[in-house]
Amino acid sequence: MKLNNKRNIAIYKKSIYAEQLYYYSKLCEVYKMLSDSSENLKSAEDVEKRYSRVLSDATYGDISYLDKQHTNFSKDEIDLIKQYAIFAQKFNDFRKFSQTLEEVLKNGK
């Protein structure tokens, strides 16, 4: 798509935002699946305690913690965390696209 007029720019911005929302919804789905993965997780605090560190790392593409032999996550949890990392990367890519487009539009005027 050529970004040579306001209409095309607006459409492109909306499509980027739609992609961000899509991947955000996927992150929420995976988080919900993780929170439902164990009967021991009775509260939001329990879920946060168990997953906050590894999901924070996964958000930035670091899933090296999962490759260690002494991890206390099940195979299903590891698969979900890896999926979370993929969706987080996609979300971050579209966020960066959006920021770059805004910078280009601001500097191009």
C-alpha positions as CSV (number, residue, x, y, z in Angstrom):
1,M,0.0,0.0,0.0
2,K,1.3,3.4,-0.9
3,L,1.3,5.9,1.9
4,N,0.8,8.8,-0.4
5,N,-2.4,10.2,1.0
6,K,-4.2,10.7,4.4
7,R,-6.8,8.0,3.6
8,N,-4.2,5.3,3.0
9,I,-2.2,6.3,6.0
10,A,-5.3,6.1,8.2
11,I,-6.1,2.6,6.8
12,Y,-2.6,1.4,7.4
13,K,-2.6,2.8,11.0
14,K,-5.8,1.0,11.7
15,S,-4.6,-2.3,10.2
16,I,-1.5,-2.1,12.4
17,Y,-3.6,-1.4,15.5
18,A,-5.9,-4.3,14.6
19,E,-2.9,-6.7,14.5
20,Q,-1.7,-5.4,17.9
21,L,-5.2,-6.1,19.3
22,Y,-5.3,-9.5,17.8
23,Y,-1.9,-10.5,19.4
24,Y,-2.9,-8.9,22.7
25,S,-6.0,-11.1,22.7
26,K,-3.8,-14.1,22.1
27,L,-1.6,-13.2,25.0
28,C,-4.7,-12.9,27.2
29,E,-5.9,-16.3,26.0
30,V,-2.6,-18.0,26.8
31,Y,-2.5,-16.3,30.2
32,K,-6.0,-17.6,31.0
33,M,-5.0,-21.1,29.9
34,L,-2.0,-20.9,32.2
35,S,-4.1,-19.6,35.1
36,D,-6.5,-22.6,34.6
37,S,-3.7,-25.1,34.2
38,S,-3.5,-26.0,37.9
39,E,-5.9,-26.4,40.7
40,N,-3.2,-25.0,43.1
41,L,-3.6,-21.6,41.5
42,K,-6.5,-20.3,43.6
43,S,-6.0,-16.6,43.3
44,A,-4.6,-13.9,41.0
45,E,-1.7,-13.6,43.4
46,D,-0.9,-17.3,43.0
47,V,-0.9,-17.0,39.2
48,E,1.3,-13.9,39.4
49,K,3.8,-15.6,41.7
50,R,4.1,-18.7,39.5
51,Y,4.3,-17.0,36.1
52,S,5.3,-13.3,36.4
53,R,9.1,-13.8,36.1
54,V,8.9,-16.3,33.2
55,L,6.2,-14.3,31.3
56,S,8.1,-11.1,31.8
57,D,11.2,-12.7,30.3
58,A,9.1,-14.3,27.5
59,T,7.7,-10.9,26.6
60,Y,11.3,-9.9,25.6
61,G,12.0,-13.2,23.8
62,D,14.0,-14.8,26.6
63,I,12.7,-18.4,27.2
64,S,16.1,-19.8,28.2
65,Y,14.8,-20.4,31.7
66,L,12.6,-23.1,30.3
67,D,15.5,-25.0,28.8
68,K,17.0,-25.7,32.2
69,Q,16.5,-29.2,33.5
70,H,15.4,-27.9,36.9
71,T,12.3,-26.0,35.8
72,N,9.2,-26.7,37.8
73,F,6.8,-26.2,34.9
74,S,5.0,-29.0,33.2
75,K,5.4,-29.7,29.5
76,D,1.9,-28.2,28.9
77,E,3.0,-25.0,30.8
78,I,6.2,-24.8,28.9
79,D,4.4,-25.1,25.6
80,L,2.0,-22.3,26.6
81,I,4.9,-20.1,27.8
82,K,6.7,-20.6,24.4
83,Q,3.4,-19.7,22.6
84,Y,3.1,-16.6,24.8
85,A,6.7,-15.6,23.8
86,I,5.8,-15.9,20.1
87,F,2.6,-13.8,20.5
88,A,4.5,-11.3,22.6
89,Q,7.1,-10.9,19.9
90,K,4.4,-10.4,17.2
91,F,2.7,-7.9,19.5
92,N,5.9,-6.0,20.0
93,D,6.7,-6.0,16.3
94,F,3.4,-4.3,15.5
95,R,3.9,-1.9,18.3
96,K,7.3,-0.9,16.9
97,F,5.7,-0.6,13.4
98,S,3.2,1.7,14.8
99,Q,5.8,3.8,16.6
100,T,8.0,4.0,13.5
101,L,5.0,5.0,11.3
102,E,4.2,7.8,13.8
103,E,7.8,9.0,13.8
104,V,7.9,9.0,10.0
105,L,4.6,10.9,9.7
106,K,5.7,13.4,12.4
107,N,9.1,14.0,10.7
108,G,7.7,14.0,7.2
109,K,5.4,16.9,7.6
